[in-house]
Amino acid sequence: MNNLYKIGIVIVVILAAVYVKLAFFGSPDVVENEIQNTEKVAAQEPKEEIPENNEKIEYQIVNVFFIAHNSNGEEVYRAVKREYIPEYGSQLKFALKALINGPSDKEKKHGVYTEIPAGTRLISITESPSKVVVNLTSDFENGGGTDSLYKRLFQLIKTVKINSNLPLYLQLNGKQVDVIGGEGVMISQPLSEDFANE
């Protein structure tokens, strides 16, 4: 009986020692796995890039032409700056979208306006090494009379020319136009700022 009692005590002591080792000191395999898992998590976490203090972010600006009055009360074409957003395509495409969207509320309060009719949309713009083709909806030619047609054409031409040196061709609903508007304004292509005198 004494032997069984002694064997029981030895087993209890061994089990207690194993328990203490696992509970307080852990298995080397478990510790190693925890370290590896921690390293994996750290590697997966995105690292925040902090720009250097002397690094400056440069914003690209495009110019869009609207209409305003100068100090003498005369109508003038005014270049308005827009911060270029690359997600919208090329700088020229972005400038044309900004032109069609018209002046901001703040600009309107300062007397800036547009002759481009509401509802006009940019269908497409094709920029090749030799020319630029701007395809607008036919809303572009609606309403306003001859004077308004000239002004909106000048807005378009000036906006394209300040952002590109290439010849400009205008299409409405996919067709190149030589006559525009209900008044039948004749235009020759490529468009230039002298189109009214041609």
C-alpha positions in Angstrom: 0.0 0.0 0.0 2.9 2.2 0.8 4.3 1.7 -2.7 1.0 2.6 -4.3 0.8 5.6 -2.1 4.3 6.7 -3.1 3.6 6.0 -6.8 0.5 8.2 -6.6 2.4 11.0 -5.0 5.1 10.8 -7.7 2.4 10.9 -10.4 0.8 13.9 -8.8 4.1 15.7 -8.5 5.0 15.0 -12.1 1.5 16.2 -13.3 1.9 19.3 -11.1 5.3 20.0 -12.6 4.0 19.6 -16.2 1.1 21.9 -15.4 3.3 24.6 -13.9 5.6 24.5 -16.8 2.8 24.8 -19.4 0.8 27.3 -17.5 3.6 29.7 -16.5 6.5 29.0 -18.9 4.6 27.8 -22.0 5.6 25.4 -24.7 8.5 26.7 -26.9 6.4 25.7 -29.9 3.4 27.8 -28.7 5.6 30.8 -28.0 7.3 30.5 -31.4 3.9 30.3 -33.1 2.7 33.4 -31.3 5.8 35.3 -32.4 5.3 34.2 -36.1 1.6 35.2 -36.0 2.4 38.6 -34.5 5.0 39.2 -37.3 2.4 38.2 -40.0 -0.2 40.6 -38.6 2.4 43.4 -38.5 3.4 42.6 -42.1 -0.2 42.8 -43.2 -1.0 46.1 -41.6 -0.7 49.0 -44.0 2.2 51.3 -43.3 1.2 54.9 -43.2 3.5 56.9 -45.5 4.5 60.2 -43.9 5.8 62.8 -46.3 9.0 64.5 -45.5 8.6 68.0 -43.9 10.2 69.7 -46.9 8.1 67.8 -49.5 5.5 70.0 -51.1 2.4 68.7 -52.9 2.0 70.6 -56.2 -1.5 70.9 -57.6 -2.1 71.2 -61.3 -4.4 74.0 -62.5 -6.4 74.2 -65.7 -8.1 77.4 -67.0 -11.7 77.5 -68.1 -13.2 80.5 -69.8 -16.4 82.1 -68.7 -17.8 85.6 -69.2 -17.8 88.6 -66.9 -17.8 92.4 -67.0 -14.6 94.5 -66.5 -14.4 97.7 -64.6 -15.8 99.6 -67.6 -18.9 97.4 -67.7 -17.7 95.7 -70.9 -18.1 91.9 -71.4 -14.8 90.0 -71.3 -13.8 86.4 -71.3 -12.4 85.5 -67.9 -10.1 82.6 -67.3 -11.2 80.8 -64.1 -8.8 78.3 -62.5 -9.8 74.8 -61.6 -7.8 72.3 -59.6 -7.1 69.4 -62.0 -8.4 66.0 -60.8 -6.6 63.2 -62.8 -9.4 60.7 -62.2 -11.5 62.6 -64.7 -9.2 62.0 -67.6 -6.8 64.3 -69.4 -6.4 68.0 -68.4 -8.3 69.1 -71.5 -11.2 66.7 -70.8 -11.3 67.9 -67.2 -11.3 71.6 -68.4 -14.2 70.9 -70.9 -16.2 69.2 -68.2 -15.6 72.2 -65.9 -16.6 74.5 -68.7 -19.9 72.7 -69.3 -20.6 72.6 -65.5 -20.4 76.4 -65.5 -19.2 78.8 -62.9 -19.5 78.1 -59.2 -22.1 79.8 -57.0 -19.3 82.0 -55.6 -18.2 83.0 -59.1 -21.8 83.7 -60.1 -22.0 86.1 -57.1 -19.1 88.0 -58.6 -20.8 88.4 -61.9 -19.2 85.4 -63.8 -21.6 83.6 -66.1 -21.7 81.3 -69.1 -23.5 81.2 -72.4 -23.3 77.4 -72.7 -26.9 76.1 -72.3 -27.8 73.9 -69.3 -28.2 70.3 -70.4 -25.1 70.4 -72.7 -23.0 67.3 -72.1 -19.6 66.2 -73.3 -20.2 63.0 -75.3 -16.5 62.4 -76.1 -13.2 64.1 -76.7 -10.6 62.6 -79.0 -7.1 63.9 -78.6 -4.6 62.8 -81.3 -1.2 64.1 -82.1 -2.7 66.2 -84.9 -6.0 67.4 -83.6 -8.7 67.6 -80.9 -12.3 66.6 -81.7 -14.9 67.7 -79.1 -18.2 65.9 -79.4 -21.1 67.7 -77.5 -24.8 67.0 -77.3 -26.9 69.2 -79.6 -28.1 71.1 -76.5 -24.9 73.3 -77.1 -26.6 75.1 -80.1 -30.0 75.6 -78.4 -31.4 79.1 -77.7 -29.9 82.5 -77.1 -29.6 83.8 -80.6 -26.6 84.6 -82.7 -24.7 86.7 -80.1 -25.0 83.9 -77.5 -23.8 81.3 -80.1 -20.7 83.3 -80.8 -20.0 83.7 -77.1 -20.3 80.0 -76.3 -18.2 79.1 -79.2 -15.5 81.6 -78.0 -15.7 80.0 -74.5 -15.2 76.6 -76.0 -12.3 77.7 -78.3 -10.5 79.7 -75.6 -10.8 76.8 -73.1 -9.4 74.3 -75.6 -6.6 76.5 -76.9 -5.3 77.5 -73.5 -5.0 73.8 -72.6 -3.9 72.4 -76.0 -2.2 73.9 -79.1 -3.8 71.4 -81.5 -6.5 72.3 -84.1 -10.0 72.0 -82.7 -12.9 70.3 -84.4 -16.5 70.5 -83.1 -19.1 67.7 -83.4 -22.7 67.8 -82.2 -24.1 64.3 -81.6 -21.2 62.7 -83.4 -21.4 64.8 -86.6 -19.1 67.6 -87.6 -21.0 70.9 -88.0 -20.5 73.8 -90.5 -23.7 75.6 -89.5 -24.8 75.9 -85.9 -28.0 77.1 -84.1 -31.4 78.1 -85.3 -29.9 81.4 -86.7 -27.7 79.3 -89.0 -24.3 80.7 -87.9 -21.7 79.5 -90.4 -18.5 78.1 -88.9 -15.4 76.7 -90.6 -13.3 73.9 -89.1 -10.9 73.7 -87.4 -12.3 76.3 -85.1 -10.2 79.4 -84.3 -10.9 82.7 -82.6 -11.2 84.3 -86.0 -14.1 82.1 -87.1 -16.5 85.1 -86.9 -14.5 87.0 -89.4 -14.0 84.2 -91.9 
